[in-house]
Amino acid sequence: MKQSLLVLLLLFGLHYTVQAQTKTVEGKVLDARTKVPIAGATIKLEGSRTTATSNERGDFRITAPADAKILVVTFVGYQEQISEITDQPLVIGMMTESKNLEEVVVVGYGTQRKKDVTGSVSSISAKDVGDRRTVQISEALQGTMSGVSVTRNSGAPGAGSNVLIRGITTIGTNAPLFIVDGIPNSNIDNVNPGDVENITVLKDAASASIYGSRGAAGVVLVTTKRAKAGQSSFDYNFEYGLQKPTALPEYTSSPDYMRYFNEQAMNDGATAGPFPNGWITGFADSLAKNLNRFPFFNTDWQKEVMTNSYAPRVRHDLVFTMGTDKVKTKASLGYNKSGAFYDNYDYERYLFRINNDLKISDKFNTKLDVTYKRTQTQNVSSVPDDNPIFLSRLMPSVYGAYYSDGRYSNGKDGLNPVAQINEGGFEKGWFNQFGARLAFNYTPVAGLTFTAMVAPTFDLDKFKNFRKQINYYDYANPSQRIGQNRARTFLDENRNENFTANGQLLANYTKSINELHNFDVLVGYEENYSTFESLGASREGFALNDFPYLNAGSSELRDNRGSASESALRSFFGRLQYNFKNRYYLQGNLRHDQSSRFASEFRNAIFPSFNAAWTISEEPFMENIPAISHLKLRGGWGTAGNERIGNYPYQAIISFSNSLFYQNGSVVPLTGGGQVEYAMNNISWETTSSTDLGVDATFLNNRLNLSAGYFHKKTEDILLRLDIPNYLGYDNPFQNAGTLQAKGWELDLGWRDKMGRDFNYSFSMNLSDTKTKVLNLKGTQFRGDQAILEGGEFNEWFGYRSNGLFQNQAEVTGAAVINANTKPGDVRYVDINKDGKITPEGDKVFLGGSMPRYNYGGTLRMDYKNLDFGMVVQGVGKKNSVLSQDITRPFQAAFGNMPLGMVGNFWSRNNTPEQNLAARYPRLSRTSEVNNYEMSDFYMISGAYFRVKNLTLGYTLKSKDLLAKAGIKALRVYATANDVAVFSKFPKYWDPEAGTSSYPIVTTFLGGVNLTF
């Protein structure tokens, strides 16, 4: 009995002790401004893992040690709140987080807070670029921003992409101006993706007019990473990947090829085809009896050419970061190498960058940056249209790549792409770029900063094309030469040297009066200078086929050439920004340019712009609308120019050439010169004016973001070659005459939130559309499959309208046809002008624009504790495309392959009438090629597609005991897949982005590891 009583007393004392060591903290979490309860907020004891979550009324309860003093409260869209524990129930008010709006956005010659931007500006972060794991930055931009269209037609090693901002601006070059750390750069892909801090795109003329004559097509601003005070780290990143084609066309085997080739011959009037039926039906026996003889091969040329099922890709990055109050340095060295599906083709690149920030005093600091890029490319030596990918699709299987003893066969009259890859020589390029930037910043008084900057860039490039002669010998008589790929071995070499210099003087003054009136004034002066020189030489007739140096070639078979150019641009510019209470915004830009590309009396131009914005959410009447965190209306108008029209369009250029002259009884070659083009000295700028309206908003405590806009831009004085009288004897000169118009809209949406304490997620999407119309060409016409004609779109498809296939001779008789060769099974075209015949002048019409419409993209990110996942999708909602002749045109060049996708789908005399009515392709015929393969809507297809661009899964280990002992701060491993899947109306064996006869679009699988020391 005593023992039981003792135990009860002991338990009671223990319970009392525990109660004395802990306490219960209660409270409510509210929005500090609206007093609305916040559900789902995380309440954590400082220095502990103990947490609680507020309910739908904002109430919470948490058990804390008796000595606990501080609670940390967090919730997405709100600033972290620190609250002291008291004996009374707590009421914790949380302030909305405006971090996203306070972010600094890079604009022309400066920065602005995101909420102060009044133009149409989009930006992406280092994570957006780096997580895509692309070799080139241009490819990483695809699908990231509205109004920015990124297209490609190849996945070849080192291939970049084309960037368009808000569609077409001119008939000439439409690439945007690239600026890296304030310095013009010829190619955005000259920057390591891992060095990028952020990328900003100035889309409207009101934002880009500060760049004047170079900003009409938009401006892409790249900011690289810099060290910060207190940083000290060394990072190493390694990744290895494998690439495979997303799709490849297929072709028939030898028996089927011969069968269909015979049908084509008989369709064109032959009584029989060139291949006896016994060869076809008994092909296996014929192959055994006629080994190594045409047509008794069955070569899969794509397999023979693309011997690598997977193309390798490797990347190394070293990054050193050190920052103190006085000196901050960030240095990086990147290495990339990409292989190909066939041998002797690769891309190798080294990128070095060092960014230094030096604080001389509180009023004076400097930046010193040095960059170096070296790219080496190697490919098989080839002439245009004879690249190995094209030939692997052209060559039918009846021609052999090898004899049975391993020697190269003659292929098709000496055309053997396998031999060309291995023995035909090479094309090599070495491209070196050295760059530097030295900038001084001086702040004599608060708010006033003077900046002086100079940035030289040197490009030293070398290119060597060595085309080796390959001799082919008979199988039965190995000493008998039966063919060769070229008459002589040929070597061509080029050396290019380019120097550019950029100098800037800037003065920036900011002033706030009583926190009501805020001013920001920028004035600047800039000079750009460029000089280019090229030297080339070639020789033929090499005695040694493996010695690719000019002195080994024949001195009788030689040539040389050279050229040079020089240009300069001088500019004065200014920007004035004013806002009242961060509520009403006004901004004006003005730039004056002088370009050496125009005659002295026409080289001056002024480009003004004006923006205004109203932040409605700052109005007092918006205080009681908690769902709206930020709401701004903006609009602007501005002009920008285009000076990319050649270096000397206004001058009378003398063209030199060699001609034969009869002198003293013999013919001698002499160099002569003459003016070819008529010079128009009043050529001036192409000018683009743009009007832009938009809205930027965030909702639900900045969790939901929206940006939308409409724009209208018009380019005038486009340079065109206008007709002059023939009796003048000159080519038509360029004159300012054309007018283009582009209209469009953009939409960006984003959502970010968290669930519980450890799970964060975000989603963003963008959608935009641009349509360009040609308004005036002064009678000039650019006719072709893609035409530029007044009233049409830029590069609109232009051809005949089809009306199926002729099914019988009765339909052909009396019908409007292109020529007398038209027969049943050929494409029937619509007689638009009803004149009884099909002619280009009377019956070709617009068939629809070729440019992509409704470009869209989306990004999903999720992370839970140390695990992260990302997905990027991208696509085109509308595009008119034409099926490549690689898969629609049999027997190209009179001998080419037969696409497998056509089998069973073409009109044939062997089909039933029902089968011919359902036929997708015309009959097999060489004589009707002019009819059947004219540009028309017969081969048009929807080019819309949806693509899963990127999937990434990563895991990060932070500085645990094991890592800490090794001196490692963090370790991240990741797996990535790029261009994972695509959905379109194209045949499964063709990628919607692939170009005709080009290297395939590729899917990339890679894994990587990142170490931080």
Helices and strands as residue ranges (DSSP letters): H 2-21, E 22-31, E 42-45, E 51-53, E 59-65, E 70-74, E 81-84, E 90-94, H 99-102, E 104-107, E 110-113, G 114-116, E 121-125, H 126-130, H 137-140, E 148-151, E 162-165, E 177-180, E 183-185, G 188-190, G 193-195, E 196-202, H 205-208, G 209-214, E 219-224, E 232-245, H 254-267, H 277-281, H 283-289, H 301-305, E 311-323, E 327-338, E 346-359, E 364-380, H 388-394, H 417-423, E 425-442, E 448-467, E 471-473, E 481-484, E 490-513, E 517-540, G 550-552, E 558-580, E 584-595, G 600-602, E 604-615, G 616-618, G 620-622, E 628-642, E 654-663, E 666-675, E 686-699, E 704-721, G 726-728, E 734-755, E 759-776, E 786-787, E 796-799, E 802-805, H 809-812, E 827-829, H 840-843, E 845-849, E 853-864, E 867-878, E 880-882, G 892-894, G 900-902, H 913-917, H 929-932, G 937-939, E 940-942, E 945-957, H 961-965, E 970-984, E 1002-1012
